[in-house]
């Protein structure tokens, strides 16, 4: 008996053609990339700007207004870029925590028995999601925080002072004694001070990202069957206990994948810090580019840094997603 598959021409063989198409597409991409890279190298060589990283060891000759690690103008460029990276990570980490808490609270409020609370949550999400983030950052910086008074007229709460010069928080001082903000010679002082630029940026990112996370949480909660709510109620659990112990654990398998994209968006949106004057990785990179003229190297470092940050966030969230998935027995 003759096998009919042997008589099929190779260009009609469904087992062969996909591999041939992929090989051709891959070859074309390699040719295009090699042409672009070759053209770039020729242009850089002609301009005397061939890739070099020696400039990273030269003195930066500029100061950074806000730094969590020691830095001065005599230190090299790599140290300045590290300061900017740490400042960006500071905003991203705190922003992720704040946006998650806010978004979760608003998403849960969408299912509250209180009609006013449900409407407020809906209004918040619809308003914040439909206003560009850049405009919101400018609003928080110029309209809200820079309009605050200083001195004794500053907005004061127990352990917290909000003024035009920054956010002052009570913290543990020397000897682990709890110390709150104090007004000394008309200037507020506290163990923990956040600059007005950092506060405005963080407030804008948390408020904006929190609205999107709220929708992710709302969708996850809505995916839980109504029977689960009824079962929790029949056991005598009130609304908050039902949400915490029954509904949210089941909703996580839907919520976590959506959080991944929102977390990555927050990390990328943190680059808008330049709009409010906060010194982050992009701001330091821009200053470095203006002084050294090493555009390609600076942008490679900048793009690579954000790529690594986003990949790390994605890897962590994929791991969390595996943990919360319901496993069939």
C-alpha positions as CSV (number, residue, x, y, z in Angstrom):
1,X,0.0,0.0,0.0
2,X,1.4,3.4,-1.0
3,X,1.5,6.1,1.6
4,X,-0.3,9.1,0.2
5,X,1.7,11.5,2.4
6,X,4.8,10.7,0.4
7,X,3.3,12.1,-2.7
8,X,2.4,15.5,-1.2
9,X,4.7,18.2,-2.6
10,X,6.8,20.0,0.1
11,X,5.2,23.4,-0.6
12,X,1.8,21.9,0.3
13,X,3.0,19.9,3.3
14,X,1.5,21.5,6.4
15,X,4.3,20.0,8.5
16,X,7.0,21.7,6.5
17,X,5.6,25.0,5.4
18,X,5.3,26.6,8.9
19,X,9.0,26.0,9.5
20,X,10.0,27.4,6.1
21,X,7.9,30.5,6.6
22,X,9.4,31.1,10.1
23,X,12.9,30.6,8.8
24,X,12.3,33.1,5.9
25,X,10.8,35.7,8.3
26,X,13.6,35.3,10.7
27,X,16.2,35.7,8.0
28,X,14.5,38.9,6.7
29,X,14.5,40.3,10.3
30,X,18.2,39.5,10.7
31,X,19.1,41.2,7.4
32,X,17.1,44.3,8.3
33,X,18.6,44.5,11.8
34,X,22.1,44.0,10.5
35,X,21.6,46.8,8.0
36,X,20.3,49.1,10.6
37,X,23.1,48.3,13.1
38,X,25.7,48.6,10.3
39,X,24.4,52.0,9.3
40,X,24.3,53.1,12.9
41,X,27.9,52.0,13.5
42,X,29.1,53.8,10.3
43,X,27.4,57.0,11.3
44,X,28.8,56.9,14.8
45,X,32.3,56.1,13.6
46,X,32.1,59.1,11.1
47,X,31.0,61.4,13.9
48,X,33.7,60.1,16.3
49,X,31.0,58.8,18.7
50,X,31.6,55.0,18.6
51,X,30.3,53.2,21.7
52,X,32.4,53.9,24.7
53,X,31.8,53.5,28.5
54,X,34.8,55.3,29.8
55,X,32.8,58.5,30.5
56,X,31.0,56.6,33.3
57,X,34.1,57.0,35.4
58,X,34.4,60.8,34.9
59,X,33.2,63.2,37.6
60,X,29.5,64.1,37.1
61,X,30.1,67.8,38.0
62,X,26.4,68.3,39.0
63,X,24.5,67.8,42.2
64,X,21.3,65.8,42.7
65,X,18.7,67.6,44.8
66,X,17.4,64.4,46.5
67,X,19.3,61.3,47.1
68,X,19.0,58.2,49.4
69,X,22.7,57.4,49.0
70,X,25.7,59.7,49.5
71,X,26.5,61.7,46.4
72,X,28.2,64.9,45.4
73,X,29.4,66.6,42.2
74,X,32.9,65.1,42.4
75,X,31.5,61.5,42.1
76,X,31.4,59.7,38.7
77,X,28.5,59.5,36.3
78,X,27.7,55.9,37.2
79,X,27.1,57.0,40.8
80,X,24.7,59.8,39.6
81,X,22.8,57.3,37.5
82,X,22.7,54.9,40.4
83,X,21.2,57.7,42.5
84,X,18.5,58.3,39.9
85,X,17.8,54.6,39.7
86,X,17.4,54.4,43.5
87,X,15.0,57.4,43.4
88,X,13.0,55.7,40.7
89,X,12.8,52.5,42.6
90,X,11.7,54.4,45.7
91,X,8.7,55.9,43.8
92,X,7.8,52.6,42.1
93,X,7.9,50.4,45.2
94,X,5.9,52.9,47.4
95,X,3.6,53.6,44.5
96,X,2.8,49.9,44.0
97,X,2.0,49.4,47.6
98,X,-0.1,52.6,47.8
99,X,-2.0,52.0,44.5
100,X,-2.7,48.4,45.5
101,X,-4.2,49.4,48.8
102,X,-6.3,52.2,47.3
103,X,-7.4,50.2,44.3
104,X,-8.4,47.2,46.5
105,X,-10.4,49.4,48.8
106,X,-12.2,51.2,46.0
107,X,-12.8,47.9,44.2
108,X,-14.3,46.4,47.3
109,X,-16.4,49.5,47.9
110,X,-18.1,48.9,44.5
111,X,-19.9,46.0,46.2
112,X,-20.7,47.7,49.4
113,X,-24.3,47.7,50.7
114,X,-24.0,51.5,51.1
115,X,-25.3,53.1,48.0
116,X,-23.4,56.4,48.5
117,X,-20.1,54.5,48.9
118,X,-20.7,52.6,45.7
119,X,-21.5,55.8,43.8
120,X,-18.4,57.5,45.1
121,X,-16.2,54.6,44.1
122,X,-17.7,54.7,40.6
123,X,-17.3,58.5,40.3
124,X,-13.6,58.2,41.4
125,X,-12.8,55.5,38.9
126,X,-14.5,57.3,35.9
127,X,-13.1,60.7,36.6
128,X,-9.5,59.6,37.3
129,X,-9.2,57.1,34.5
130,X,-10.3,59.7,31.9
131,X,-7.9,62.5,32.8
132,X,-4.3,62.2,31.4
133,X,-1.7,61.3,34.1
134,X,0.5,64.3,33.1
135,X,-2.3,66.8,33.8
136,X,-3.0,65.1,37.2
137,X,0.7,65.3,38.2
138,X,0.8,69.0,37.3
139,X,-2.4,69.5,39.3
140,X,-1.1,67.9,42.4
141,X,2.2,69.7,42.2
142,X,1.2,73.3,41.2
143,X,-2.4,73.6,42.4
144,X,-2.3,71.5,45.5
145,X,1.1,71.1,47.1
146,X,2.8,74.4,46.0
147,X,-0.4,76.3,47.1
148,X,-0.1,75.0,50.7
149,X,1.1,77.5,53.4
150,X,4.3,77.2,55.4
151,X,5.1,77.7,59.1
152,X,2.3,77.7,61.6
153,X,-0.4,77.9,58.9
154,X,0.7,74.5,57.5
155,X,-1.8,71.7,57.4
156,X,-1.3,69.7,60.6
157,X,-2.4,66.3,61.8
158,X,-1.2,64.2,64.7
159,X,2.3,63.1,63.6
160,X,1.9,64.6,60.1
161,X,2.5,68.1,58.7
162,X,1.8,69.0,55.1
163,X,3.3,72.3,53.9
164,X,4.7,73.9,50.8
165,X,8.1,72.7,51.7
166,X,7.2,69.0,51.9
167,X,5.6,66.3,53.9
168,X,6.9,65.9,57.5
169,X,6.2,62.6,59.3
170,X,6.8,61.4,62.8
171,X,9.4,58.7,63.1
172,X,11.8,57.0,65.4
173,X,14.7,59.4,66.2
174,X,17.9,58.7,68.0
175,X,17.5,56.2,70.7
176,X,14.4,54.8,69.0
177,X,12.3,57.5,70.7
178,X,9.1,58.5,68.8
179,X,9.5,62.1,67.5
180,X,7.0,64.1,65.6
181,X,7.3,67.2,63.4
182,X,8.5,70.4,65.2
183,X,8.5,74.0,64.1
184,X,12.0,75.4,64.7
185,X,12.6,79.1,63.9
186,X,9.7,79.1,61.4
187,X,10.9,75.9,59.6
188,X,9.4,72.5,60.1
189,X,11.7,69.7,61.0
190,X,11.0,66.0,61.4
191,X,12.9,62.7,61.4
192,X,11.2,61.8,58.1
193,X,10.7,64.4,55.4
194,X,9.4,63.8,51.9
195,X,10.0,66.6,49.4
196,X,7.0,68.2,47.7
197,X,8.2,66.9,44.3
198,X,8.3,63.3,45.6
199,X,4.9,63.7,47.4
200,X,3.2,65.2,44.4
201,X,4.5,62.5,42.1
202,X,3.6,59.7,44.5
203,X,0.1,61.1,45.1
204,X,-0.5,61.3,41.3
205,X,0.8,57.8,40.6
206,X,-1.2,56.2,43.4
207,X,-4.4,58.1,42.6
208,X,-4.2,57.3,38.9
209,X,-3.0,53.7,39.1
210,X,-5.4,53.0,41.9
211,X,-8.4,53.8,39.7
212,X,-7.3,51.1,37.2
213,X,-6.5,48.6,39.9
214,X,-9.9,49.2,41.4
215,X,-11.5,48.1,38.1
216,X,-9.3,45.0,38.1
217,X,-10.4,44.2,41.6
218,X,-14.0,44.9,40.8
219,X,-13.8,42.5,37.8
220,X,-12.2,39.8,40.0
221,X,-14.8,40.1,42.7
222,X,-17.6,40.0,40.1
223,X,-16.3,36.7,38.7
224,X,-17.0,35.0,42.0
225,X,-20.4,33.2,41.8
226,X,-23.2,34.7,43.8
227,X,-23.7,31.4,45.6
228,X,-20.4,32.0,47.4
229,X,-21.8,35.3,48.9
230,X,-24.9,33.5,49.9
231,X,-23.0,30.7,51.5
232,X,-20.9,33.1,53.5
233,X,-24.0,35.0,54.6
234,X,-25.7,31.7,55.7
235,X,-22.7,31.0,57.9
236,X,-23.3,34.3,59.7
237,X,-20.4,36.2,58.3
238,X,-20.9,39.9,57.8
239,X,-19.9,41.8,54.7
240,X,-16.3,42.5,55.5
241,X,-15.6,39.0,56.8
242,X,-17.3,37.5,53.7
243,X,-15.2,39.6,51.4
244,X,-11.9,38.9,53.3
245,X,-12.3,35.2,53.9
246,X,-14.5,33.9,51.1
247,X,-14.7,36.2,48.1
248,X,-11.2,37.8,47.7
249,X,-9.3,34.5,48.0
250,X,-11.3,33.2,45.0
251,X,-11.1,36.4,43.1
252,X,-7.3,36.6,43.2
253,X,-7.0,34.1,40.3
254,X,-8.7,36.8,38.1
255,X,-7.2,39.9,39.8
256,X,-3.5,39.0,39.8
257,X,-3.0,38.7,36.0
258,X,-4.7,42.2,35.6
259,X,-2.5,43.6,38.3
260,X,0.6,42.6,36.4
261,X,-0.1,45.0,33.5
262,X,-1.1,47.8,35.9
263,X,2.1,47.4,37.9
264,X,4.2,47.6,34.8
265,X,2.3,50.7,33.7
266,X,3.0,52.4,37.0
267,X,6.7,51.7,36.7
268,X,6.8,53.2,33.2
269,X,4.6,56.2,34.2
270,X,7.1,57.0,37.0
271,X,9.3,58.5,34.2
272,X,6.9,61.5,34.2
273,X,8.7,62.6,37.4
274,X,10.5,65.2,35.3
275,X,7.2,67.1,34.9
276,X,7.2,67.9,38.7
277,X,11.0,68.3,39.1
278,X,11.6,65.0,40.9
279,X,15.1,63.7,40.2
280,X,14.7,60.2,39.0
281,X,16.6,58.0,36.6
282,X,15.3,59.8,33.5
283,X,16.1,63.2,34.9
284,X,19.7,62.2,35.8
285,X,20.1,60.5,32.4
286,X,18.9,63.7,30.6
287,X,21.5,65.8,32.5
288,X,24.2,63.2,31.8
289,X,23.3,63.3,28.1
290,X,23.5,67.0,27.9
291,X,27.0,67.1,29.5
292,X,28.6,64.1,27.8
293,X,26.8,63.9,24.4
294,X,26.8,60.1,24.7
295,X,23.2,59.8,23.5
296,X,23.3,56.1,22.4
297,X,25.0,54.9,25.6
298,X,22.7,56.9,27.9
299,X,19.5,55.7,26.2
300,X,20.8,52.1,26.2
301,X,21.2,52.4,30.0
302,X,17.9,54.1,30.4
303,X,15.9,51.6,28.2
304,X,17.7,48.6,29.7
305,X,17.0,49.8,33.3
306,X,13.2,50.2,32.7
307,X,13.1,46.9,30.8
308,X,14.8,45.0,33.7
309,X,12.4,46.6,36.2
310,X,9.3,45.7,34.2
311,X,10.6,42.1,33.6
312,X,11.2,41.7,37.3
313,X,7.7,42.9,38.1
314,X,6.3,40.5,35.5
315,X,8.3,37.6,36.9
316,X,7.2,38.3,40.5
317,X,3.6,38.6,39.4
318,X,3.7,35.5,37.3
319,X,5.0,33.6,40.4
320,X,2.2,35.0,42.5
321,X,-0.3,34.1,39.8
322,X,0.9,30.5,40.0
323,X,0.3,30.5,43.8
324,X,-3.2,31.8,43.7
325,X,-4.5,29.5,40.9
326,X,-7.0,26.9,42.0
327,X,-5.6,23.4,41.5
328,X,-7.9,20.6,40.5
329,X,-7.5,17.3,42.4
